[in-house]
Amino acid sequence: MRNIVLASLLLAGVGAIEARAVTVDFNDSADDSYFIPSAASGGFTATAGSPMGTTSSIDHAGPSNGTVHLDSWTNDGSTSTWTLTRSDGAAFSLQRFDYLSAAYAAYGYYYPAATSFSVTGMTATGGVVFQDFGPAASFTTLTLDPGFDNLQSAAFSAFGDRNRAAYDTIVVGDAIVPEPASLALLGVGLAGAGLALQRRQARA
């Protein structure tokens, strides 16, 4: 009986998959919108923790990837940050995204690149996961560790004096859950275990 239960649980775990992936690219947001409190895209919401906007060129003057992306910046500090949540409040997984923070001159000022960058995820069970990255002078795809699943929110933070940072093509998905077929298989296994126990008791 024990072997039947273990086999059923194993098969159910193998059947667990990550559901559909969604790309949050901000192309459905208004271009050249500065100092906005939030921006919605692909069923997700970005909320400002420092000045934030959606533009096609970072700070209207810096590097661009040719499409609308999210910018965050700081003029008098060392951290630019924003938070990603799912608009319906459900948990989600975070897989990868494009990131840029480049030094450049604009409007008579020089803006240094961020020296480091981190993502901090708050899970639906109250846990915390985080991952650090180095600077990226051009749009670079960064991949998250497998632990960024079942998240309620993810905070993106760039560090460096008066830094500017840009984000695009954020690939997210539903939290990993067992397939219905896997749950059914688990139920069959448990039912089989119950029958085996009854037969053993009858022989005894």
Phi and psi restraints in degrees (value plus and minus 20) as a CYANA .aco file:
   2 ARG   PHI     -79.3   -39.3
   2 ARG   PSI     -61.3   -21.3
   3 ASN   PHI     -84.2   -44.2
   3 ASN   PSI     -56.7   -16.7
   4 ILE   PHI     -84.0   -44.0
   4 ILE   PSI     -65.3   -25.3
   5 VAL   PHI     -82.7   -42.7
   5 VAL   PSI     -65.5   -25.5
   6 LEU   PHI     -82.6   -42.6
   6 LEU   PSI     -61.4   -21.4
   7 ALA   PHI     -83.7   -43.7
   7 ALA   PSI     -60.7   -20.7
   8 SER   PHI     -84.2   -44.2
   8 SER   PSI     -63.9   -23.9
   9 LEU   PHI     -83.6   -43.6
   9 LEU   PSI     -59.7   -19.7
  10 LEU   PHI     -83.4   -43.4
  10 LEU   PSI     -66.4   -26.4
  11 LEU   PHI     -83.9   -43.9
  11 LEU   PSI     -57.9   -17.9
  12 ALA   PHI     -84.5   -44.5
  12 ALA   PSI     -59.3   -19.3
  13 GLY   PHI     -86.3   -46.3
  13 GLY   PSI     -60.1   -20.1
  14 VAL   PHI     -81.7   -41.7
  14 VAL   PSI     -53.4   -13.4
  15 GLY   PHI     -97.3   -57.3
  15 GLY   PSI     -29.1    10.9
  16 ALA   PHI     -89.1   -49.1
  16 ALA   PSI     109.0   149.0
  17 ILE   PHI    -152.4  -112.4
  17 ILE   PSI     140.9   180.9
  18 GLU   PHI    -108.4   -68.4
  18 GLU   PSI     107.0   147.0
  19 ALA   PHI     -92.9   -52.9
  19 ALA   PSI    -193.3  -153.3
  20 ARG   PHI     -63.1   -23.1
  20 ARG   PSI     122.6   162.6
  21 ALA   PHI    -117.2   -77.2
  21 ALA   PSI     124.8   164.8
  22 VAL   PHI    -145.6  -105.6
  22 VAL   PSI     120.9   160.9
  23 THR   PHI    -124.8   -84.8
  23 THR   PSI     100.7   140.7
  24 VAL   PHI    -115.2   -75.2
  24 VAL   PSI      86.1   126.1
  25 ASP   PHI    -140.5  -100.5
  25 ASP   PSI     -23.9    16.1
  26 PHE   PHI      44.4    84.4
  26 PHE   PSI      -9.3    30.7
  27 ASN   PHI     -88.4   -48.4
  27 ASN   PSI     -39.7     0.3
  28 ASP   PHI    -112.2   -72.2
  28 ASP   PSI     -11.5    28.5
  29 SER   PHI    -120.1   -80.1
  29 SER   PSI     140.0   180.0
  30 ALA   PHI     -87.4   -47.4
  30 ALA   PSI     118.0   158.0
  31 ASP   PHI     -97.5   -57.5
  31 ASP   PSI     133.4   173.4
  32 ASP   PHI      33.9    73.9
  32 ASP   PSI      25.8    65.8
  33 SER   PHI    -128.4   -88.4
  33 SER   PSI      93.0   133.0
  34 TYR   PHI    -128.7   -88.7
  34 TYR   PSI     135.9   175.9
  35 PHE   PHI      34.1    74.1
  35 PHE   PSI      32.1    72.1
  36 ILE   PHI    -123.8   -83.8
  36 ILE   PSI     125.0   165.0
  37 PRO   PHI     -95.5   -55.5
  37 PRO   PSI     -45.6    -5.6
  38 SER   PHI    -180.3  -140.3
  38 SER   PSI     143.3   183.3
  39 ALA   PHI    -164.8  -124.8
  39 ALA   PSI     113.4   153.4
  40 ALA   PHI    -126.9   -86.9
  40 ALA   PSI     121.3   161.3
  41 SER   PHI    -183.0  -143.0
  41 SER   PSI     112.8   152.8
  42 GLY   PHI      39.7    79.7
  42 GLY   PSI       7.4    47.4
  43 GLY   PHI      64.6   104.6
  43 GLY   PSI     -10.2    29.8
  44 PHE   PHI    -144.1  -104.1
  44 PHE   PSI     138.4   178.4
  45 THR   PHI    -145.9  -105.9
  45 THR   PSI     110.0   150.0
  46 ALA   PHI    -119.6   -79.6
  46 ALA   PSI     106.8   146.8
  47 THR   PHI    -135.8   -95.8
  47 THR   PSI     111.7   151.7
  48 ALA   PHI     -91.2   -51.2
  48 ALA   PSI     115.7   155.7
  49 GLY   PHI    -131.9   -91.9
  49 GLY   PSI     -37.6     2.4
  50 SER   PHI    -162.0  -122.0
  50 SER   PSI     155.9   195.9
  51 PRO   PHI     -69.9   -29.9
  51 PRO   PSI     117.5   157.5
  52 MET   PHI    -164.3  -124.3
  52 MET   PSI     132.6   172.6
  53 GLY   PHI    -181.9  -141.9
  53 GLY   PSI     150.7   190.7
  54 THR   PHI    -136.1   -96.1
  54 THR   PSI     100.5   140.5
  55 THR   PHI    -161.1  -121.1
  55 THR   PSI     149.5   189.5
  56 SER   PHI    -121.0   -81.0
  56 SER   PSI     -28.9    11.1
  57 SER   PHI    -160.0  -120.0
  57 SER   PSI     104.5   144.5
  58 ILE   PHI     -75.4   -35.4
  58 ILE   PSI     108.3   148.3
  59 ASP   PHI      38.3    78.3
  59 ASP   PSI       2.8    42.8
  60 HIS   PHI      46.0    86.0
  60 HIS   PSI     -19.7    20.3
  61 ALA   PHI    -162.9  -122.9
  61 ALA   PSI     -41.1    -1.1
  62 GLY   PHI    -105.9   -65.9
  62 GLY   PSI    -182.4  -142.4
  63 PRO   PHI     -78.7   -38.7
  63 PRO   PSI     136.5   176.5
  64 SER   PHI    -162.6  -122.6
  64 SER   PSI     132.8   172.8
  65 ASN   PHI    -125.8   -85.8
  65 ASN   PSI     -11.1    28.9
  66 GLY   PHI      68.0   108.0
  66 GLY   PSI     -22.2    17.8
  67 THR   PHI    -152.4  -112.4
  67 THR   PSI     147.1   187.1
  68 VAL   PHI     -86.6   -46.6
  68 VAL   PSI     116.5   156.5
  69 HIS   PHI    -161.5  -121.5
  69 HIS   PSI     156.2   196.2
  70 LEU   PHI    -116.1   -76.1
  70 LEU   PSI     113.8   153.8
  71 ASP   PHI    -132.5   -92.5
  71 ASP   PSI     125.3   165.3
  72 SER   PHI    -155.8  -115.8
  72 SER   PSI     129.3   169.3
  73 TRP   PHI    -177.4  -137.4
  73 TRP   PSI     148.9   188.9
  74 THR   PHI    -161.8  -121.8
  74 THR   PSI     114.1   154.1
  75 ASN   PHI    -117.2   -77.2
  75 ASN   PSI     -41.2    -1.2
  76 ASP   PHI    -158.5  -118.5
  76 ASP   PSI      10.5    50.5
  77 GLY   PHI    -171.2  -131.2
  77 GLY   PSI    -182.6  -142.6
  78 SER   PHI    -147.6  -107.6
  78 SER   PSI     -11.0    29.0
  79 THR   PHI    -156.5  -116.5
  79 THR   PSI     105.4   145.4
  80 SER   PHI    -132.8   -92.8
  80 SER   PSI     112.1   152.1
  81 THR   PHI    -168.5  -128.5
  81 THR   PSI     135.6   175.6
  82 TRP   PHI    -176.2  -136.2
  82 TRP   PSI     144.9   184.9
  83 THR   PHI    -146.9  -106.9
  83 THR   PSI     116.8   156.8
  84 LEU   PHI    -124.5   -84.5
  84 LEU   PSI     109.9   149.9
  85 THR   PHI    -155.5  -115.5
  85 THR   PSI     139.4   179.4
  86 ARG   PHI    -102.5   -62.5
  86 ARG   PSI     115.2   155.2
  87 SER   PHI     -82.4   -42.4
  87 SER   PSI     -49.4    -9.4
  88 ASP   PHI    -109.8   -69.8
  88 ASP   PSI     -16.6    23.4
  89 GLY   PHI      62.4   102.4
  89 GLY   PSI     -22.0    18.0
  90 ALA   PHI     -96.3   -56.3
  90 ALA   PSI     141.8   181.8
  91 ALA   PHI     -93.3   -53.3
  91 ALA   PSI     138.1   178.1
  92 PHE   PHI    -170.4  -130.4
  92 PHE   PSI     148.4   188.4
  93 SER   PHI    -133.1   -93.1
  93 SER   PSI     129.7   169.7
  94 LEU   PHI    -136.7   -96.7
  94 LEU   PSI     103.8   143.8
  95 GLN   PHI    -127.8   -87.8
  95 GLN   PSI     -74.4   -34.4
  96 ARG   PHI    -182.3  -142.3
  96 ARG   PSI     147.0   187.0
  97 PHE   PHI    -183.9  -143.9
  97 PHE   PSI     143.5   183.5
  98 ASP   PHI    -117.7   -77.7
  98 ASP   PSI     118.2   158.2
  99 TYR   PHI    -156.6  -116.6
  99 TYR   PSI     124.6   164.6
 100 LEU   PHI    -167.0  -127.0
 100 LEU   PSI     116.3   156.3
 101 SER   PHI    -168.8  -128.8
 101 SER   PSI      84.6   124.6
 102 ALA   PHI    -140.0  -100.0
 102 ALA   PSI     126.1   166.1
 103 ALA   PHI     -97.5   -57.5
 103 ALA   PSI     118.1   158.1
 104 TYR   PHI    -184.2  -144.2
 104 TYR   PSI     145.4   185.4
 105 ALA   PHI    -129.5   -89.5
 105 ALA   PSI     118.6   158.6
 106 ALA   PHI    -179.1  -139.1
 106 ALA   PSI     122.8   162.8
 107 TYR   PHI      37.5    77.5
 107 TYR   PSI      10.6    50.6
 108 GLY   PHI      60.8   100.8
 108 GLY   PSI     -10.4    29.6
 109 TYR   PHI    -145.6  -105.6
 109 TYR   PSI     137.8   177.8
 110 TYR   PHI    -131.4   -91.4
 110 TYR   PSI     108.4   148.4
 111 TYR   PHI    -133.2   -93.2
 111 TYR   PSI      93.1   133.1
 112 PRO   PHI     -90.4   -50.4
 112 PRO   PSI     136.2   176.2
 113 ALA   PHI     -92.8   -52.8
 113 ALA   PSI     133.8   173.8
 114 ALA   PHI     -83.8   -43.8
 114 ALA   PSI     119.9   159.9
 115 THR   PHI    -104.2   -64.2
 115 THR   PSI     -44.4    -4.4
 116 SER   PHI    -176.4  -136.4
 116 SER   PSI     152.6   192.6
 117 PHE   PHI    -175.3  -135.3
 117 PHE   PSI     125.7   165.7
 118 SER   PHI    -165.0  -125.0
 118 SER   PSI     136.0   176.0
 119 VAL   PHI    -142.2  -102.2
 119 VAL   PSI     109.0   149.0
 120 THR   PHI    -141.1  -101.1
 120 THR   PSI     101.6   141.6
 121 GLY   PHI    -126.3   -86.3
 121 GLY   PSI     116.3   156.3
 122 MET   PHI    -124.1   -84.1
 122 MET   PSI     100.9   140.9
 123 THR   PHI    -104.4   -64.4
 123 THR   PSI     143.7   183.7
 124 ALA   PHI     -86.7   -46.7
 124 ALA   PSI     -37.5     2.5
 125 THR   PHI    -118.5   -78.5
 125 THR   PSI     -11.9    28.1
 126 GLY   PHI      71.6   111.6
 126 GLY   PSI     -14.8    25.2
 127 GLY   PHI    -102.8   -62.8
 127 GLY   PSI     149.2   189.2
 128 VAL   PHI    -150.0  -110.0
 128 VAL   PSI     112.5   152.5
 129 VAL   PHI    -146.5  -106.5
 129 VAL   PSI     126.7   166.7
 130 PHE   PHI    -169.0  -129.0
 130 PHE   PSI     139.0   179.0
 131 GLN   PHI    -169.5  -129.5
 131 GLN   PSI     115.2   155.2
 132 ASP   PHI    -122.8   -82.8
 132 ASP   PSI     128.9   168.9
 133 PHE   PHI    -155.9  -115.9
 133 PHE   PSI     140.8   180.8
 134 GLY   PHI    -109.6   -69.6
 134 GLY   PSI    -195.5  -155.5
 135 PRO   PHI     -90.1   -50.1
 135 PRO   PSI     138.2   178.2
 136 ALA   PHI    -159.3  -119.3
 136 ALA   PSI      89.8   129.8
 137 ALA   PHI     -98.4   -58.4
 137 ALA   PSI     -33.3     6.7
 138 SER   PHI    -156.8  -116.8
 138 SER   PSI     143.7   183.7
 139 PHE   PHI     -77.5   -37.5
 139 PHE   PSI      99.2   139.2
 140 THR   PHI    -146.8  -106.8
 140 THR   PSI     116.3   156.3
 141 THR   PHI    -101.6   -61.6
 141 THR   PSI     102.4   142.4
 142 LEU   PHI    -129.9   -89.9
 142 LEU   PSI     114.3   154.3
 143 THR   PHI    -127.3   -87.3
 143 THR   PSI     113.7   153.7
 144 LEU   PHI    -105.0   -65.0
 144 LEU   PSI     132.6   172.6
 145 ASP   PHI     -85.9   -45.9
 145 ASP   PSI     140.0   180.0
 146 PRO   PHI     -79.2   -39.2
 146 PRO   PSI     -40.7    -0.7
 147 GLY   PHI     -89.7   -49.7
 147 GLY   PSI     -28.9    11.1
 148 PHE   PHI    -104.0   -64.0
 148 PHE   PSI      44.7    84.7
 149 ASP   PHI    -151.6  -111.6
 149 ASP   PSI     138.5   178.5
 150 ASN   PHI      36.1    76.1
 150 ASN   PSI      24.6    64.6
 151 LEU   PHI    -110.9   -70.9
 151 LEU   PSI     124.8   164.8
 152 GLN   PHI    -114.8   -74.8
 152 GLN   PSI     -47.6    -7.6
 153 SER   PHI    -179.5  -139.5
 153 SER   PSI     140.4   180.4
 154 ALA   PHI    -159.4  -119.4
 154 ALA   PSI     104.1   144.1
 155 ALA   PHI    -120.8   -80.8
 155 ALA   PSI     109.4   149.4
 156 PHE   PHI    -126.7   -86.7
 156 PHE   PSI     102.7   142.7
 157 SER   PHI    -153.9  -113.9
 157 SER   PSI     105.0   145.0
 158 ALA   PHI    -126.8   -86.8
 158 ALA   PSI     118.1   158.1
 159 PHE   PHI    -138.2   -98.2
 159 PHE   PSI     114.0   154.0
 160 GLY   PHI     130.0   170.0
 160 GLY   PSI     124.1   164.1
 161 ASP   PHI     -75.8   -35.8
 161 ASP   PSI     103.4   143.4
 162 ARG   PHI      32.7    72.7
 162 ARG   PSI      16.8    56.8
 163 ASN   PHI     -94.3   -54.3
 163 ASN   PSI     134.0   174.0
 164 ARG   PHI    -138.2   -98.2
 164 ARG   PSI     119.0   159.0
 165 ALA   PHI    -159.7  -119.7
 165 ALA   PSI     129.6   169.6
 166 ALA   PHI    -152.0  -112.0
 166 ALA   PSI     127.3   167.3
 167 TYR   PHI    -157.3  -117.3
 167 TYR   PSI     121.8   161.8
 168 ASP   PHI    -177.5  -137.5
 168 ASP   PSI     145.9   185.9
 169 THR   PHI      28.5    68.5
 169 THR   PSI      36.4    76.4
 170 ILE   PHI    -104.5   -64.5
 170 ILE   PSI      95.3   135.3
 171 VAL   PHI    -115.6   -75.6
 171 VAL   PSI      97.7   137.7
 172 VAL   PHI    -147.1  -107.1
 172 VAL   PSI     146.8   186.8
 173 GLY   PHI    -173.2  -133.2
 173 GLY   PSI     156.7   196.7
 174 ASP   PHI     -87.5   -47.5
 174 ASP   PSI     137.8   177.8
 175 ALA   PHI     -81.1   -41.1
 175 ALA   PSI     128.5   168.5
 176 ILE   PHI     -90.9   -50.9
 176 ILE   PSI     104.2   144.2
 177 VAL   PHI    -156.3  -116.3
 177 VAL   PSI     135.8   175.8
 178 PRO   PHI     -86.2   -46.2
 178 PRO   PSI     124.0   164.0
 179 GLU   PHI     -85.5   -45.5
 179 GLU   PSI     131.3   171.3
 180 PRO   PHI     -74.7   -34.7
 180 PRO   PSI     -57.2   -17.2
 181 ALA   PHI     -84.6   -44.6
 181 ALA   PSI     -55.0   -15.0
 182 SER   PHI     -88.5   -48.5
 182 SER   PSI     -59.9   -19.9
 183 LEU   PHI     -83.8   -43.8
 183 LEU   PSI     -59.1   -19.1
 184 ALA   PHI     -84.0   -44.0
 184 ALA   PSI     -60.5   -20.5
 185 LEU   PHI     -82.9   -42.9
 185 LEU   PSI     -59.1   -19.1
 186 LEU   PHI     -82.7   -42.7
 186 LEU   PSI     -61.1   -21.1
 187 GLY   PHI     -82.5   -42.5
 187 GLY   PSI     -60.7   -20.7
 188 VAL   PHI     -83.0   -43.0
 188 VAL   PSI     -61.5   -21.5
 189 GLY   PHI     -83.9   -43.9
 189 GLY   PSI     -62.5   -22.5
 190 LEU   PHI     -86.5   -46.5
 190 LEU   PSI     -57.9   -17.9
 191 ALA   PHI     -83.7   -43.7
 191 ALA   PSI     -61.2   -21.2
 192 GLY   PHI     -82.8   -42.8
 192 GLY   PSI     -58.3   -18.3
 193 ALA   PHI     -83.7   -43.7
 193 ALA   PSI     -59.0   -19.0
 194 GLY   PHI     -83.8   -43.8
 194 GLY   PSI     -61.6   -21.6
 195 LEU   PHI     -84.5   -44.5
 195 LEU   PSI     -61.0   -21.0
 196 ALA   PHI     -82.3   -42.3
 196 ALA   PSI     -59.0   -19.0
 197 LEU   PHI     -85.6   -45.6
 197 LEU   PSI     -61.0   -21.0
 198 GLN   PHI     -82.2   -42.2
 198 GLN   PSI     -61.9   -21.9
 199 ARG   PHI     -85.0   -45.0
 199 ARG   PSI     -61.0   -21.0
 200 ARG   PHI     -83.3   -43.3
 200 ARG   PSI     -60.7   -20.7
 201 GLN   PHI     -87.0   -47.0
 201 GLN   PSI     -56.8   -16.8
 202 ALA   PHI     -86.5   -46.5
 202 ALA   PSI     -60.0   -20.0
 203 ARG   PHI     -86.8   -46.8
 203 ARG   PSI     -54.4   -14.4
